[in-house]
Amino acid sequence: MLGNANRLETDERLSSCPFCGSQAAFRLKDKAGHEKHTISVECYNSSCGVMTPEHYATREKAIEAWNRRVHPTTD
């Protein structure tokens, strides 16, 4: 049995949301008929709704995508 098919898990390695500053969490989505799942990251604040544009096979790839920030350049 796969359990909950769609769940959130927090992780201290995730940076806060770049838009509202709330905590971020992994969204684990079970693949139908498999014990493996895909992983995305989203803002824990339900009224914000920001999330990674893709689903990843590992937490490390999801963390890398979420924590990537564009830093302004100084001229």
Summary of the structure (lengths in Angstrom):
residues: 75
radius of gyration: 13.7
end to end distance: 56.6
largest distance: 56.6
contacts: 172
relative contact order: 0.23
helix: 12%
strand: 28%
